[in-house]
Amino acid sequence: MIRTSVRKLISWVLGPTELETRDVVVSRQAHPQQKFDHSQMLFAPTPNLVPFIVQYALNHWVYTAVNKLAPIAAAADFMVTSRPDGLDVDREHGLVQLLGRYGQPNRDTDSYEWWETHFQNLLISGNSYWLWESDRPGAPTRLRMLEPENMKIRPGVNETVGKYTYWANGVWIDYDPVQITHFKRANPYSRYYGLSALAVLFRLAAGDNEMLQWNNDFFDNELGMPSGIIIVPSSTSESERKRIEDEMIAKHGEKRRIMVIKSDAGKTVWLDAGLKHKDYDFEKGRTLHRKAIFEALDLPLGVMAETSTEAHAIVSERRMMEAVRTWHIRTTRKLNVDGLSFWPMWASLQTDFEDVRRNAVDWRREKLRRDADEGILTVDEMRMREYKLGPIDGETVRSQNGNSGEQQKSSGDSGGNS
C-alpha cells in the first residue's frame, strides 16, 4: 500500500511511467494530443536483452533455429514496385540501391549481411533499429543497424516516442524519431518495445542448458566410466585376476573403481555398482525442448528432424516459408511508411520481397504439367512456354519422338536428303 502511494506520488511529480500502465485500466502514456510537460525526463522501462543474446550463444537449439530462418529470409530479393498491382519494378530506386540484391547500405555491410542481421535481431530480441543517414540534403545515402540491447526510448510530449537514446563508445546519443525506423514484434506489455520469443523460452532454454551440462559432466573427466565388480571363476590364478583388474583400470581410469574377485560361480559375471547414464538420461527431455524452441521461433520441427516422412517434411517446409513470408510482410509494411517516404513519389510505390513460398510441391506440380504436355507441344513451344526461350534454329521437333515420330527438318536439310 505504501509502495503504491509512493509510486503514484512520483508519477504525479515526474509524469507517467510504463509501470503505471500495469496498475490502471487506461494508460496515461503520451499519445498524440496529450501533453505531459515532464514525460521526456524518464526512459520507458527497457527490457534486458542481454540474457536473450546469451541464450542464442549458448543454446544450440536457439542458435540452429535462428540461423536456419534468418538466412532464408535474407536470401529473398528486396524490390520496390508500383502500387497496387506490383507489376512495375523500379530497379533504380534509391532504396533498392541500398538494400537490393546488389545494394550496399554502408561501407562495412552488404545487403545480404544487412537483412540477415535484421531478421536475427527480430528473432532474438523482438526489435530491430535502423539509422538513416545522408551526406547531403534529401534522401538517405547510408543505413546503419543499431544494436537493440543498447537502445533506450524516451516517451514523447505530444507523440508516443520522444527520443531514441543509443549507447555507443561510452556515451549516450540522442536521435529524433524521424532518423530511426523501429521494427518490433507485437508486445501487449509495452507500446515501446517488441516482445522476443526468447522471453517465453527463457526458462525452457535455461533448463535445456542444464540438461546438456549434466550430460557433459557425466562423460567428462573420466566420470562416465564403468563402475562395478567382475566375478571370475575361483580357479583363476591370482596373477590372472590381477592382470584383468589392471587392464580394466588402465582402460577406464581410476576415478571409477572396478574390482575383480574370485568366486565359485563358474563363469565371469558383471555386477553394476552405482547409477548408470540411462538412469538420468535427458535426451527425451531435450527433444521436447527442441520442439518447443523451434515452434516458438517459427521453425517447424519437421524441417530439421531426420525421422520426418516426406509428406511431413513438405508440410513443415511450407509452414516455415509462410512464417518467413510473414517476416517479409512485417518489414515491408513498415518500410512503405518509414522508408519510401524519404524519396519523391513514394505514395505510388511499395516495397516487397521475392515470394519464398514456392517449394517442392510447386515444382512437382509444374513437372507433372510439363510431363502432360510432352508429346503435344513441340520442343520450340516447350522452350517458349516453360523457359521463355526462343526456337532452335533449323528444326521443330516433337517433345517425345516416341509418341509421334515426327521431326521436321528445315527445307535445306530435306532437299539434301531427297
C-alpha positions in Angstrom: 0.0 0.0 0.0 2.8 2.4 0.9 4.8 1.5 -2.1 1.8 2.1 -4.4 1.2 5.5 -2.8 4.8 6.5 -3.3 4.7 5.4 -6.9 1.6 7.4 -7.6 3.2 10.5 -6.0 6.4 10.1 -8.1 4.2 9.7 -11.2 2.3 12.9 -10.4 5.5 14.8 -10.0 7.6 13.5 -12.8 5.0 12.4 -15.3 3.7 8.9 -16.3 5.8 5.8 -16.4 5.4 2.4 -18.0 4.9 0.9 -14.6 1.7 2.8 -14.1 0.0 1.1 -17.1 0.2 -2.2 -15.3 -1.9 -1.0 -12.4 -4.6 1.0 -14.2 -7.1 0.2 -16.9 -6.4 3.3 -19.0 -2.8 4.2 -19.8 -1.7 7.8 -19.2 1.3 7.4 -21.5 1.9 10.2 -24.1 -0.4 9.8 -27.0 -0.8 12.4 -29.8 -2.8 15.4 -28.5 -1.8 14.6 -24.9 0.6 17.0 -23.2 2.8 16.0 -20.3 5.5 18.5 -19.6 7.8 16.1 -17.9 7.3 12.9 -19.9 10.7 13.1 -21.6 12.6 13.1 -18.3 12.3 9.3 -17.9 13.0 6.4 -20.1 10.3 3.8 -20.8 11.2 0.6 -18.9 13.7 -1.1 -21.1 13.8 -4.9 -21.4 17.2 -6.5 -20.6 18.1 -8.2 -23.9 21.5 -9.5 -22.8 20.1 -12.8 -21.5 18.5 -13.4 -24.9 21.8 -13.0 -26.6 23.4 -15.4 -24.1 20.7 -17.9 -24.9 21.5 -17.5 -28.6 25.2 -18.0 -28.0 24.9 -21.0 -25.5 21.8 -22.9 -26.5 22.3 -24.7 -29.8 18.6 -25.2 -30.4 18.1 -21.4 -30.4 21.2 -20.9 -32.5 20.1 -23.5 -35.0 16.6 -22.1 -35.4 17.7 -18.5 -35.8 20.4 -19.4 -38.3 18.0 -21.5 -40.3 15.4 -18.9 -40.6 17.4 -15.7 -40.9 19.5 -16.7 -44.0 16.4 -17.9 -45.8 14.6 -14.6 -45.1 17.7 -12.7 -46.2 18.2 -14.6 -49.4 14.9 -13.3 -50.9 15.4 -10.3 -53.3 14.1 -7.0 -52.0 12.4 -4.8 -54.5 10.4 -1.6 -55.0 7.3 -1.9 -57.2 4.3 0.1 -58.2 1.0 0.3 -56.2 -1.3 -1.6 -56.0 -0.5 -4.4 -58.5 3.3 -4.5 -58.1 3.8 -5.2 -61.8 6.3 -2.5 -62.5 9.6 -3.0 -60.7 11.8 0.1 -60.1 15.3 -1.3 -60.2 16.9 2.1 -59.9 15.1 3.3 -56.8 17.4 4.7 -54.1 16.1 2.2 -51.5 16.9 -0.7 -53.9 20.4 0.8 -54.3 20.8 0.4 -50.6 19.0 -2.8 -49.9 18.5 -4.7 -53.2 20.5 -7.7 -54.4 23.4 -5.5 -55.4 22.9 -2.8 -52.8 25.2 -1.7 -50.0 23.6 0.0 -47.0 27.0 1.2 -45.7 30.7 0.8 -46.4 31.0 -2.2 -44.0 28.0 -4.2 -44.9 26.4 -5.7 -48.0 22.7 -6.2 -48.4 22.7 -9.9 -47.5 24.5 -9.3 -44.3 22.1 -6.4 -43.5 19.0 -8.5 -44.0 20.4 -11.4 -42.1 21.2 -9.2 -39.1 17.8 -7.6 -39.3 15.9 -10.8 -39.1 18.3 -12.2 -36.4 17.6 -9.1 -34.3 13.8 -9.6 -34.7 14.0 -13.3 -33.8 16.4 -12.8 -30.8 15.3 -9.5 -29.3 11.9 -8.7 -30.9 13.3 -5.4 -32.0 15.4 -4.0 -34.9 16.6 -0.4 -35.2 17.7 1.3 -38.4 19.5 4.6 -38.5 19.0 6.7 -41.7 22.0 8.9 -42.6 22.7 11.3 -45.5 25.8 13.3 -46.6 23.6 15.9 -48.3 20.1 17.2 -48.1 17.5 14.9 -49.5 17.1 11.1 -49.4 19.3 8.9 -47.2 22.6 7.7 -48.7 23.5 5.3 -45.9 21.9 3.0 -43.4 23.3 1.7 -40.1 22.0 -1.1 -37.9 21.8 -0.2 -34.2 22.2 -2.9 -31.5 18.8 -3.5 -29.7 20.4 -4.1 -26.3 22.0 -0.6 -26.4 18.8 1.3 -27.2 16.5 3.2 -24.8 13.3 5.0 -25.7 12.1 8.3 -24.1 8.3 8.8 -24.1 7.3 11.9 -26.0 5.4 15.0 -25.0 3.0 15.1 -27.9 3.9 11.8 -29.5 4.4 8.3 -28.2 8.1 8.4 -28.8 10.1 11.5 -27.9 13.7 10.4 -28.4 15.7 7.3 -29.2 18.8 7.2 -27.0 21.7 4.9 -28.0 24.7 3.9 -26.1 27.9 3.9 -28.3 31.5 4.3 -27.5 30.9 5.1 -23.8 28.3 7.9 -24.5 24.6 8.3 -24.9 23.5 9.7 -28.3 20.0 11.1 -28.8 18.2 10.5 -32.2 15.0 12.1 -33.4 12.3 9.5 -34.3 12.5 10.6 -37.9 16.1 9.3 -38.0 15.1 5.8 -36.7 13.0 3.1 -38.1 12.0 0.7 -35.3 10.7 -2.7 -36.3 9.2 -4.6 -33.4 7.1 -7.7 -32.7 3.8 -7.3 -31.0 4.0 -6.7 -27.3 0.9 -6.5 -25.1 3.1 -5.2 -22.2 4.8 -2.2 -23.8 4.0 0.1 -26.7 7.7 1.0 -27.0 9.5 -2.3 -27.3 8.8 -5.6 -29.1 8.5 -8.9 -27.3 11.0 -11.6 -28.1 10.0 -15.2 -28.3 13.0 -15.9 -26.1 11.3 -14.1 -23.3 8.8 -17.0 -23.2 11.6 -19.6 -23.8 13.9 -18.2 -21.1 13.3 -20.9 -18.5 13.0 -23.6 -21.2 16.3 -22.8 -22.7 17.9 -22.5 -19.3 16.6 -25.9 -18.3 17.8 -27.4 -21.6 21.3 -26.0 -21.0 21.3 -27.6 -17.5 20.4 -30.9 -19.0 23.2 -30.6 -21.6 25.6 -29.6 -18.8 24.6 -32.7 -16.8 25.4 -34.9 -19.8 28.7 -33.2 -20.3 29.6 -33.6 -16.7 28.7 -37.3 -16.7 31.1 -38.1 -19.5 33.9 -35.5 -18.8 36.9 -36.2 -16.6 36.5 -39.9 -16.7 33.2 -39.7 -14.9 31.4 -41.8 -17.4 33.4 -44.9 -17.0 32.0 -48.2 -15.7 31.8 -48.9 -12.0 31.2 -52.4 -10.9 32.5 -55.9 -10.0 33.8 -58.6 -12.2 33.4 -62.2 -10.8 35.8 -64.7 -12.3 35.9 -68.5 -11.6 37.7 -69.4 -8.4 40.2 -71.5 -10.4 41.6 -68.3 -11.9 45.1 -67.6 -10.7 45.9 -64.6 -8.6 48.2 -63.2 -11.3 45.4 -63.6 -13.9 42.9 -61.9 -11.7 45.3 -59.0 -11.0 46.0 -58.7 -14.8 42.3 -58.3 -15.6 41.8 -55.7 -12.9 44.8 -53.7 -14.0 43.6 -53.8 -17.6 40.2 -52.5 -16.7 41.6 -49.7 -14.5 44.1 -48.7 -17.2 41.3 -48.7 -19.8 38.6 -46.8 -17.9 40.5 -44.7 -15.5 40.9 -44.8 -11.7 38.0 -42.5 -10.8 35.6 -45.3 -11.3 36.9 -48.3 -9.4 36.5 -51.7 -10.9 37.0 -54.8 -8.6 37.8 -58.3 -9.8 37.1 -61.1 -7.3 37.2 -64.9 -7.5 34.1 -66.9 -6.8 32.7 -70.4 -7.4 30.1 -69.1 -9.9 31.9 -71.0 -12.6 31.8 -68.1 -15.1 32.6 -64.4 -15.4 29.8 -62.1 -14.2 29.5 -58.3 -14.2 27.6 -56.6 -11.4 26.7 -52.9 -11.8 27.7 -50.6 -8.9 26.1 -47.1 -8.8 23.9 -45.2 -11.2 24.3 -45.6 -14.9 23.8 -42.9 -17.5 20.5 -44.3 -18.7 19.1 -43.7 -15.2 19.5 -39.9 -15.7 19.3 -39.6 -19.5 17.8 -36.3 -20.6 17.7 -37.0 -24.3 13.9 -37.3 -24.4 13.5 -34.1 -22.4 15.9 -32.2 -24.7 13.9 -33.5 -27.7 10.8 -31.9 -26.2 12.7 -28.7 -25.6 13.9 -28.7 -29.2 10.4 -28.9 -30.5 9.1 -26.1 -28.2 12.0 -23.8 -29.1 11.7 -24.5 -32.8 8.0 -23.9 -32.8 8.2 -20.6 -30.9 10.8 -19.3 -33.3 8.6 -20.3 -36.4 10.7 -23.3 -37.4 8.6 -26.5 -37.6 10.4 -29.5 -36.2 9.7 -31.5 -39.4 12.1 -29.3 -41.3 15.0 -30.4 -39.2 14.0 -33.9 -37.8 15.7 -36.7 -39.5 12.8 -39.0 -38.8 10.3 -36.9 -40.7 8.4 -38.5 -43.6 8.5 -36.8 -46.9 4.9 -35.6 -46.5 5.6 -34.3 -43.0 8.8 -32.5 -44.3 6.9 -30.9 -47.2 4.1 -29.6 -44.9 6.7 -28.3 -42.4 8.7 -26.6 -45.1 5.5 -24.9 -46.3 4.8 -23.7 -42.8 8.3 -22.4 -42.4 8.1 -20.5 -45.7 4.7 -19.0 -44.6 6.5 -17.8 -41.4 9.3 -16.2 -43.5 6.8 -14.6 -45.7 5.1 -13.1 -42.6 8.5 -11.6 -41.6 8.9 -10.1 -45.0 5.4 -8.5 -44.8 6.1 -7.1 -41.4 9.3 -5.5 -42.7 7.9 -4.1 -46.0 4.7 -2.6 -44.4 7.0 -0.6 -42.1 9.2 0.5 -44.9 6.3 1.6 -47.0 5.8 4.4 -44.5 9.2 4.9 -42.8 11.5 4.2 -45.8 9.9 5.1 -49.1 8.7 8.5 -47.7 12.3 9.8 -47.9 12.0 9.6 -51.7 9.6 11.5 -54.1 6.5 9.9 -55.5 6.6 7.4 -52.6 2.8 7.2 -52.4 2.7 5.4 -55.7 5.3 2.8 -54.7 5.5 -0.1 -52.4 8.3 -2.4 -51.1 8.2 -6.2 -51.4 10.3 -9.3 -51.2 10.5 -12.2 -53.6 7.9 -14.7 -52.6 9.7 -17.6 -50.9 6.6 -19.8 -50.6 7.4 -21.8 -53.7 8.5 -25.2 -52.5 8.9 -28.8 -53.7 5.1 -29.2 -54.1 5.0 -26.4 -56.6 8.0 -27.7 -58.6 6.5 -31.2 -58.6 3.2 -29.8 -59.9 5.0 -27.9 -62.7 6.9 -31.1 -63.6 3.7 -33.1 -63.9 2.2 -30.4 -66.1 5.3 -30.4 -68.3 5.1 -34.2 -68.5 1.5 -34.0 -69.5 2.4 -31.5 -72.3 5.1 -33.7 -73.7 4.1 -35.3 -77.0 1.7 -32.5 -77.6 3.9 -29.4 -77.7 7.0 -29.2 -79.9 10.4 -28.5 -78.3 10.2 -24.9 -79.5 6.8 -24.5 -77.9 8.0 -26.1 -74.7 11.1 -23.8 -74.7 8.9 -20.7 -75.2 6.2 -21.7 -72.7 8.2 -23.1 -69.8 11.6 -21.4 -70.1 10.8 -18.2 -72.1 13.5 -19.2 -74.7 13.5 -18.7 -78.4 13.2 -21.5 -81.0 16.0 -23.8 -82.1 17.3 -22.7 -85.5 16.5 -25.0 -88.3 14.2 -27.6 -86.7 10.9 -28.2 -85.0 10.9 -31.4 -83.0 8.1 -33.0 -81.0 9.0 -33.2 -77.3 8.5 -37.0 -77.4 9.7 -38.6 -80.6 8.5 -42.0 -79.4 4.9 -40.8 -79.4 4.8 -39.0 -82.7 8.0 -39.9 -84.5 7.8 -36.5 -86.2 10.8 -34.5 -86.9 10.6 -31.6 -89.3 13.9 -30.5 -90.7 14.5 -27.3 -92.5 13.8 -27.1 -96.2 17.6 -27.1 -96.9 18.1 -30.3 -95.0 15.1 -32.0 -96.6 16.3 -31.0 -100.0 19.6 -32.6 -99.3 18.0 -35.8 -98.2 15.8 -36.1 -101.2 
